Amino acid sequence: MVDSTTIAAMEMLNVTETESSLMHERKEFMYFAAFCIIVSIIVGLSGNLLTIVALVQCPRVRSAPAAFIISLCVADFLFCALSLPFSASRFIHQRWIHGDVLCVIFPFMRYVNVGLSLLSITAITINRYVLIAHQKVYEKIYRKRYISLMIAAVWLFSFAMLLPTLIGAWGRFGYDKNILSCSILKVNGRSSKTFLFIFGFLIPCITIIVCYARIFWVIKRSANRVRGHSNSETKEQKKDRDAKKRKEEWRVTRMVLIIFCSFLVCYLPITIVK
Protein backbone atom coordinates (compact mmCIF):
# COMPACT_ATOMS: atom_id res chain seq x y z
CA MET A 1 0.00 0.00 0.00
CA VAL A 2 1.38 3.42 -0.99
CA ASP A 3 0.35 6.11 1.49
CA SER A 4 0.01 9.88 0.85
CA THR A 5 3.42 10.62 2.34
CA THR A 6 5.09 8.28 -0.15
CA ILE A 7 3.17 9.85 -3.04
CA ALA A 8 4.17 13.34 -1.89
CA ALA A 9 7.80 12.26 -1.62
CA MET A 10 7.69 10.77 -5.12
CA GLU A 11 6.13 13.97 -6.53
CA MET A 12 8.78 16.07 -4.78
CA LEU A 13 11.47 13.83 -6.26
CA ASN A 14 10.00 14.25 -9.74
CA VAL A 15 9.90 18.05 -9.32
CA THR A 16 13.50 18.08 -8.10
CA GLU A 17 14.61 15.96 -11.06
CA THR A 18 12.73 18.25 -13.46
CA GLU A 19 14.29 21.39 -11.96
CA SER A 20 17.73 19.76 -12.10
CA SER A 21 17.19 18.90 -15.77
CA LEU A 22 16.05 22.42 -16.55
CA MET A 23 19.06 23.90 -14.73
CA HIS A 24 21.38 21.59 -16.70
CA GLU A 25 19.76 22.60 -20.00
CA ARG A 26 19.94 26.26 -18.97
CA LYS A 27 23.66 25.98 -18.22
CA GLU A 28 24.30 24.39 -21.58
CA PHE A 29 22.39 27.16 -23.30
CA MET A 30 24.26 29.82 -21.30
CA TYR A 31 27.64 28.28 -22.17
CA PHE A 32 26.68 28.12 -25.84
CA ALA A 33 25.67 31.80 -25.72
CA ALA A 34 29.00 32.67 -24.09
CA PHE A 35 30.84 30.74 -26.82
CA CYS A 36 28.97 32.68 -29.53
CA ILE A 37 29.86 35.97 -27.84
CA ILE A 38 33.54 35.01 -27.60
CA VAL A 39 33.56 34.17 -31.32
CA SER A 40 31.88 37.53 -32.00
CA ILE A 41 34.58 39.29 -29.97
CA ILE A 42 37.38 37.68 -31.99
CA VAL A 43 35.72 38.31 -35.36
CA GLY A 44 34.57 41.80 -34.41
CA LEU A 45 37.91 43.01 -33.10
CA SER A 46 39.92 41.66 -36.04
CA GLY A 47 37.38 42.64 -38.71
CA ASN A 48 36.86 46.20 -37.51
CA LEU A 49 40.58 46.74 -36.93
CA LEU A 50 41.44 45.51 -40.43
CA THR A 51 38.77 47.77 -41.93
CA ILE A 52 40.09 50.81 -40.06
CA VAL A 53 43.69 50.12 -41.12
CA ALA A 54 42.67 49.51 -44.74
CA LEU A 55 40.65 52.74 -44.99
CA VAL A 56 43.29 54.85 -43.26
CA GLN A 57 46.19 53.55 -45.36
CA CYS A 58 44.43 53.67 -48.74
CA PRO A 59 44.36 57.25 -50.12
CA ARG A 60 41.96 56.34 -52.95
CA VAL A 61 39.08 55.71 -50.58
CA ARG A 62 39.55 58.75 -48.34
CA SER A 63 36.12 60.32 -48.64
CA ALA A 64 33.09 61.19 -46.56
CA PRO A 65 31.73 57.61 -46.59
CA ALA A 66 35.16 56.29 -45.54
CA ALA A 67 35.29 58.73 -42.61
CA PHE A 68 31.83 57.67 -41.41
CA ILE A 69 32.67 53.99 -41.86
CA ILE A 70 35.86 54.43 -39.81
CA SER A 71 33.78 56.06 -37.07
CA LEU A 72 31.36 53.13 -37.20
CA CYS A 73 34.21 50.61 -37.03
CA VAL A 74 35.75 52.39 -34.03
CA ALA A 75 32.40 52.27 -32.23
CA ASP A 76 31.95 48.57 -33.02
CA PHE A 77 35.57 47.82 -32.04
CA LEU A 78 34.96 49.45 -28.63
CA PHE A 79 31.73 47.48 -28.27
CA CYS A 80 33.57 44.21 -28.88
CA ALA A 81 36.41 45.19 -26.56
CA LEU A 82 34.48 46.79 -23.67
CA SER A 83 30.94 45.40 -23.64
CA LEU A 84 30.96 41.87 -25.04
CA PRO A 85 33.51 40.41 -22.54
CA PHE A 86 31.17 41.32 -19.67
CA SER A 87 28.25 39.76 -21.54
CA ALA A 88 30.22 36.54 -21.98
CA SER A 89 31.12 36.56 -18.28
CA ARG A 90 27.46 36.99 -17.34
CA PHE A 91 26.45 33.94 -19.36
CA ILE A 92 29.30 31.84 -17.96
CA HIS A 93 28.64 32.72 -14.30
CA GLN A 94 24.89 33.34 -14.74
CA ARG A 95 25.18 36.39 -12.53
CA TRP A 96 27.05 39.68 -12.28
CA ILE A 97 30.41 39.28 -10.50
CA HIS A 98 32.20 42.54 -11.37
CA GLY A 99 30.99 44.92 -8.66
CA ASP A 100 28.74 47.98 -8.50
CA VAL A 101 30.98 50.44 -10.35
CA LEU A 102 31.31 48.29 -13.45
CA CYS A 103 27.59 47.55 -13.18
CA VAL A 104 27.09 51.24 -14.02
CA ILE A 105 29.86 51.57 -16.61
CA PHE A 106 28.92 48.39 -18.51
CA PRO A 107 25.32 49.29 -19.46
CA PHE A 108 26.30 52.92 -20.04
CA MET A 109 28.94 51.94 -22.61
CA ARG A 110 26.68 49.29 -24.14
CA TYR A 111 23.84 51.76 -24.77
CA VAL A 112 26.30 54.38 -26.02
CA ASN A 113 27.82 51.88 -28.47
CA VAL A 114 24.41 50.84 -29.79
CA GLY A 115 23.51 54.49 -30.34
CA LEU A 116 26.86 55.17 -32.01
CA SER A 117 26.45 52.25 -34.39
CA LEU A 118 22.94 53.12 -35.52
CA LEU A 119 23.57 56.87 -35.75
CA SER A 120 26.75 56.23 -37.75
CA ILE A 121 24.81 54.03 -40.16
CA THR A 122 22.22 56.82 -40.38
CA ALA A 123 24.92 59.38 -41.20
CA ILE A 124 26.32 57.11 -43.94
CA THR A 125 22.85 56.56 -45.37
CA ILE A 126 22.11 60.31 -45.47
CA ASN A 127 25.48 60.79 -47.18
CA ARG A 128 24.55 58.25 -49.86
CA TYR A 129 21.14 59.88 -50.29
CA VAL A 130 22.58 63.37 -50.78
CA LEU A 131 25.21 62.04 -53.21
CA ILE A 132 22.66 60.22 -55.35
CA ALA A 133 19.65 62.52 -55.11
CA HIS A 134 21.26 65.95 -54.64
CA GLN A 135 24.64 65.86 -56.35
CA LYS A 136 24.78 69.63 -56.89
CA VAL A 137 24.96 70.40 -53.16
CA TYR A 138 27.01 67.35 -52.14
CA GLU A 139 30.43 69.04 -52.36
CA LYS A 140 29.17 72.03 -50.37
CA ILE A 141 27.80 69.91 -47.55
CA TYR A 142 30.50 67.23 -47.26
CA ARG A 143 33.67 69.21 -46.82
CA LYS A 144 36.37 67.92 -44.50
CA ARG A 145 35.53 70.37 -41.73
CA TYR A 146 31.81 69.60 -41.91
CA ILE A 147 32.45 65.86 -41.96
CA SER A 148 34.48 66.15 -38.75
CA LEU A 149 31.69 68.14 -37.13
CA MET A 150 29.10 65.54 -38.19
CA ILE A 151 31.12 62.67 -36.71
CA ALA A 152 31.71 64.63 -33.51
CA ALA A 153 27.97 65.37 -33.28
CA VAL A 154 27.15 61.66 -33.60
CA TRP A 155 29.51 60.76 -30.75
CA LEU A 156 28.46 63.65 -28.51
CA PHE A 157 24.74 62.98 -28.99
CA SER A 158 25.20 59.26 -28.23
CA PHE A 159 26.88 60.11 -24.92
CA ALA A 160 24.53 63.01 -24.12
CA MET A 161 21.43 60.79 -24.40
CA LEU A 162 22.74 58.63 -21.54
CA LEU A 163 24.04 61.35 -19.21
CA PRO A 164 20.71 61.93 -17.36
CA THR A 165 20.57 58.21 -16.58
CA LEU A 166 24.25 58.12 -15.61
CA ILE A 167 23.75 60.80 -12.94
CA GLY A 168 20.48 59.23 -11.76
CA ALA A 169 18.21 62.04 -12.92
CA TRP A 170 16.19 59.87 -15.33
CA GLY A 171 16.34 56.30 -14.18
CA ARG A 172 19.68 54.83 -13.20
CA PHE A 173 22.13 52.12 -14.17
CA GLY A 174 22.21 49.10 -11.91
CA TYR A 175 21.66 45.37 -11.52
CA ASP A 176 18.34 44.05 -12.79
CA LYS A 177 17.62 40.70 -11.14
CA ASN A 178 14.91 39.92 -13.70
CA ILE A 179 17.45 39.64 -16.52
CA LEU A 180 20.49 38.82 -14.36
CA SER A 181 22.38 41.73 -15.84
CA CYS A 182 23.13 45.40 -15.40
CA SER A 183 20.75 47.69 -17.28
CA ILE A 184 18.59 50.81 -16.91
CA LEU A 185 16.39 50.74 -13.80
CA LYS A 186 13.41 52.90 -13.00
CA VAL A 187 13.63 55.67 -10.39
CA ASN A 188 10.26 56.80 -9.00
CA GLY A 189 8.60 54.83 -11.77
CA ARG A 190 10.52 56.68 -14.51
CA SER A 191 13.38 55.72 -16.82
CA SER A 192 14.90 56.88 -20.11
CA LYS A 193 14.18 53.69 -22.05
CA THR A 194 11.23 55.10 -24.01
CA PHE A 195 13.20 58.22 -24.94
CA LEU A 196 16.20 56.15 -25.98
CA PHE A 197 14.00 53.85 -28.05
CA ILE A 198 12.41 56.77 -29.92
CA PHE A 199 15.43 59.03 -30.46
CA GLY A 200 18.22 56.46 -30.41
CA PHE A 201 16.53 53.68 -32.36
CA LEU A 202 13.13 54.42 -33.95
CA ILE A 203 13.83 57.81 -35.57
CA PRO A 204 17.22 56.71 -37.02
CA CYS A 205 15.58 53.55 -38.44
CA ILE A 206 12.78 55.58 -40.04
CA THR A 207 15.33 58.03 -41.46
CA ILE A 208 17.33 55.18 -43.00
CA ILE A 209 14.23 53.55 -44.50
CA VAL A 210 13.00 56.86 -45.99
CA CYS A 211 16.44 57.63 -47.45
CA TYR A 212 16.72 54.21 -49.07
CA ALA A 213 13.21 54.45 -50.48
CA ARG A 214 14.18 57.78 -52.03
CA ILE A 215 17.50 56.34 -53.32
CA PHE A 216 15.72 53.45 -55.03
CA TRP A 217 13.26 55.85 -56.64
CA VAL A 218 16.01 58.18 -57.93
CA ILE A 219 18.05 55.27 -59.34
CA LYS A 220 15.03 53.81 -61.09
CA ARG A 221 14.04 57.19 -62.56
CA SER A 222 17.63 57.81 -63.69
CA ALA A 223 17.82 54.40 -65.37
CA ASN A 224 14.59 55.05 -67.24
CA ARG A 225 15.83 58.46 -68.37
CA VAL A 226 19.15 57.04 -69.61
CA ARG A 227 17.34 54.39 -71.66
CA GLY A 228 15.35 57.15 -73.32
CA HIS A 229 18.40 59.04 -74.62
CA SER A 230 19.55 58.88 -78.23
CA ASN A 231 22.26 56.44 -79.24
CA SER A 232 24.80 58.95 -80.53
CA GLU A 233 28.43 58.13 -79.76
CA THR A 234 29.05 61.09 -77.43
CA LYS A 235 25.94 60.49 -75.40
CA GLU A 236 26.64 56.78 -75.36
CA GLN A 237 30.09 57.39 -73.87
CA LYS A 238 28.64 59.77 -71.32
CA LYS A 239 25.97 57.25 -70.48
CA ASP A 240 28.62 54.55 -69.92
CA ARG A 241 30.62 56.81 -67.62
CA ASP A 242 27.52 57.73 -65.64
CA ALA A 243 26.49 54.09 -65.45
CA LYS A 244 29.89 53.02 -64.10
CA LYS A 245 29.91 55.85 -61.57
CA ARG A 246 26.41 55.04 -60.35
CA LYS A 247 27.28 51.35 -60.19
CA GLU A 248 30.19 52.13 -57.88
CA GLU A 249 28.07 54.43 -55.73
CA TRP A 250 25.34 51.82 -55.55
CA ARG A 251 27.87 49.19 -54.45
CA VAL A 252 28.76 51.27 -51.39
CA THR A 253 25.11 52.12 -50.78
CA ARG A 254 24.14 48.44 -50.95
CA MET A 255 26.88 47.58 -48.44
CA VAL A 256 25.48 50.12 -45.97
CA LEU A 257 21.99 48.72 -46.49
CA ILE A 258 23.25 45.22 -45.66
CA ILE A 259 24.94 46.56 -42.50
CA PHE A 260 21.70 48.27 -41.45
CA CYS A 261 19.59 45.16 -42.07
CA SER A 262 22.07 43.04 -40.08
CA PHE A 263 21.96 45.56 -37.23
CA LEU A 264 18.15 45.52 -37.30
CA VAL A 265 17.96 41.72 -37.22
CA CYS A 266 20.34 41.60 -34.23
CA TYR A 267 18.94 44.45 -32.14
CA LEU A 268 15.23 44.80 -32.98
CA PRO A 269 14.05 41.73 -31.02
CA ILE A 270 15.85 42.59 -27.77
CA THR A 271 14.89 46.27 -28.14
CA ILE A 272 11.19 45.39 -28.43
CA VAL A 273 11.41 42.99 -25.47
CA LYS A 274 13.13 45.54 -23.25
C-alpha positions in Angstrom: 0.0 0.0 0.0 1.4 3.4 -1.0 0.4 6.1 1.5 0.0 9.9 0.9 3.4 10.6 2.3 5.1 8.3 -0.1 3.2 9.8 -3.0 4.2 13.3 -1.9 7.8 12.3 -1.6 7.7 10.8 -5.1 6.1 14.0 -6.5 8.8 16.1 -4.8 11.5 13.8 -6.3 10.0 14.2 -9.7 9.9 18.0 -9.3 13.5 18.1 -8.1 14.6 16.0 -11.1 12.7 18.3 -13.5 14.3 21.4 -12.0 17.7 19.8 -12.1 17.2 18.9 -15.8 16.1 22.4 -16.6 19.1 23.9 -14.7 21.4 21.6 -16.7 19.8 22.6 -20.0 19.9 26.3 -19.0 23.7 26.0 -18.2 24.3 24.4 -21.6 22.4 27.2 -23.3 24.3 29.8 -21.3 27.6 28.3 -22.2 26.7 28.1 -25.8 25.7 31.8 -25.7 29.0 32.7 -24.1 30.8 30.7 -26.8 29.0 32.7 -29.5 29.9 36.0 -27.8 33.5 35.0 -27.6 33.6 34.2 -31.3 31.9 37.5 -32.0 34.6 39.3 -30.0 37.4 37.7 -32.0 35.7 38.3 -35.4 34.6 41.8 -34.4 37.9 43.0 -33.1 39.9 41.7 -36.0 37.4 42.6 -38.7 36.9 46.2 -37.5 40.6 46.7 -36.9 41.4 45.5 -40.4 38.8 47.8 -41.9 40.1 50.8 -40.1 43.7 50.1 -41.1 42.7 49.5 -44.7 40.6 52.7 -45.0 43.3 54.9 -43.3 46.2 53.6 -45.4 44.4 53.7 -48.7 44.4 57.3 -50.1 42.0 56.3 -52.9 39.1 55.7 -50.6 39.5 58.7 -48.3 36.1 60.3 -48.6 33.1 61.2 -46.6 31.7 57.6 -46.6 35.2 56.3 -45.5 35.3 58.7 -42.6 31.8 57.7 -41.4 32.7 54.0 -41.9 35.9 54.4 -39.8 33.8 56.1 -37.1 31.4 53.1 -37.2 34.2 50.6 -37.0 35.8 52.4 -34.0 32.4 52.3 -32.2 32.0 48.6 -33.0 35.6 47.8 -32.0 35.0 49.4 -28.6 31.7 47.5 -28.3 33.6 44.2 -28.9 36.4 45.2 -26.6 34.5 46.8 -23.7 30.9 45.4 -23.6 31.0 41.9 -25.0 33.5 40.4 -22.5 31.2 41.3 -19.7 28.3 39.8 -21.5 30.2 36.5 -22.0 31.1 36.6 -18.3 27.5 37.0 -17.3 26.5 33.9 -19.4 29.3 31.8 -18.0 28.6 32.7 -14.3 24.9 33.3 -14.7 25.2 36.4 -12.5 27.1 39.7 -12.3 30.4 39.3 -10.5 32.2 42.5 -11.4 31.0 44.9 -8.7 28.7 48.0 -8.5 31.0 50.4 -10.3 31.3 48.3 -13.5 27.6 47.5 -13.2 27.1 51.2 -14.0 29.9 51.6 -16.6 28.9 48.4 -18.5 25.3 49.3 -19.5 26.3 52.9 -20.0 28.9 51.9 -22.6 26.7 49.3 -24.1 23.8 51.8 -24.8 26.3 54.4 -26.0 27.8 51.9 -28.5 24.4 50.8 -29.8 23.5 54.5 -30.3 26.9 55.2 -32.0 26.4 52.3 -34.4 22.9 53.1 -35.5 23.6 56.9 -35.8 26.8 56.2 -37.8 24.8 54.0 -40.2 22.2 56.8 -40.4 24.9 59.4 -41.2 26.3 57.1 -43.9 22.8 56.6 -45.4 22.1 60.3 -45.5 25.5 60.8 -47.2 24.5 58.2 -49.9 21.1 59.9 -50.3 22.6 63.4 -50.8 25.2 62.0 -53.2 22.7 60.2 -55.3 19.6 62.5 -55.1 21.3 66.0 -54.6 24.6 65.9 -56.3 24.8 69.6 -56.9 25.0 70.4 -53.2 27.0 67.4 -52.1 30.4 69.0 -52.4 29.2 72.0 -50.4 27.8 69.9 -47.5 30.5 67.2 -47.3 33.7 69.2 -46.8 36.4 67.9 -44.5 35.5 70.4 -41.7 31.8 69.6 -41.9 32.4 65.9 -42.0 34.5 66.1 -38.8 31.7 68.1 -37.1 29.1 65.5 -38.2 31.1 62.7 -36.7 31.7 64.6 -33.5 28.0 65.4 -33.3 27.1 61.7 -33.6 29.5 60.8 -30.7 28.5 63.7 -28.5 24.7 63.0 -29.0 25.2 59.3 -28.2 26.9 60.1 -24.9 24.5 63.0 -24.1 21.4 60.8 -24.4 22.7 58.6 -21.5 24.0 61.4 -19.2 20.7 61.9 -17.4 20.6 58.2 -16.6 24.2 58.1 -15.6 23.7 60.8 -12.9 20.5 59.2 -11.8 18.2 62.0 -12.9 16.2 59.9 -15.3 16.3 56.3 -14.2 19.7 54.8 -13.2 22.1 52.1 -14.2 22.2 49.1 -11.9 21.7 45.4 -11.5 18.3 44.0 -12.8 17.6 40.7 -11.1 14.9 39.9 -13.7 17.4 39.6 -16.5 20.5 38.8 -14.4 22.4 41.7 -15.8 23.1 45.4 -15.4 20.7 47.7 -17.3 18.6 50.8 -16.9 16.4 50.7 -13.8 13.4 52.9 -13.0 13.6 55.7 -10.4 10.3 56.8 -9.0 8.6 54.8 -11.8 10.5 56.7 -14.5 13.4 55.7 -16.8 14.9 56.9 -20.1 14.2 53.7 -22.0 11.2 55.1 -24.0 13.2 58.2 -24.9 16.2 56.1 -26.0 14.0 53.8 -28.0 12.4 56.8 -29.9 15.4 59.0 -30.5 18.2 56.5 -30.4 16.5 53.7 -32.4 13.1 54.4 -33.9 13.8 57.8 -35.6 17.2 56.7 -37.0 15.6 53.6 -38.4 12.8 55.6 -40.0 15.3 58.0 -41.5 17.3 55.2 -43.0 14.2 53.6 -44.5 13.0 56.9 -46.0 16.4 57.6 -47.5 16.7 54.2 -49.1 13.2 54.5 -50.5 14.2 57.8 -52.0 17.5 56.3 -53.3 15.7 53.4 -55.0 13.3 55.9 -56.6 16.0 58.2 -57.9 18.1 55.3 -59.3 15.0 53.8 -61.1 14.0 57.2 -62.6 17.6 57.8 -63.7 17.8 54.4 -65.4 14.6 55.0 -67.2 15.8 58.5 -68.4 19.2 57.0 -69.6 17.3 54.4 -71.7 15.3 57.1 -73.3 18.4 59.0 -74.6 19.6 58.9 -78.2 22.3 56.4 -79.2 24.8 58.9 -80.5 28.4 58.1 -79.8 29.0 61.1 -77.4 25.9 60.5 -75.4 26.6 56.8 -75.4 30.1 57.4 -73.9 28.6 59.8 -71.3 26.0 57.2 -70.5 28.6 54.5 -69.9 30.6 56.8 -67.6 27.5 57.7 -65.6 26.5 54.1 -65.4 29.9 53.0 -64.1 29.9 55.8 -61.6 26.4 55.0 -60.4 27.3 51.4 -60.2 30.2 52.1 -57.9 28.1 54.4 -55.7 25.3 51.8 -55.6 27.9 49.2 -54.5 28.8 51.3 -51.4 25.1 52.1 -50.8 24.1 48.4 -50.9 26.9 47.6 -48.4 25.5 50.1 -46.0 22.0 48.7 -46.5 23.3 45.2 -45.7 24.9 46.6 -42.5 21.7 48.3 -41.5 19.6 45.2 -42.1 22.1 43.0 -40.1 22.0 45.6 -37.2 18.2 45.5 -37.3 18.0 41.7 -37.2 20.3 41.6 -34.2 18.9 44.5 -32.1 15.2 44.8 -33.0 14.0 41.7 -31.0 15.8 42.6 -27.8 14.9 46.3 -28.1 11.2 45.4 -28.4 11.4 43.0 -25.5 13.1 45.5 -23.3 
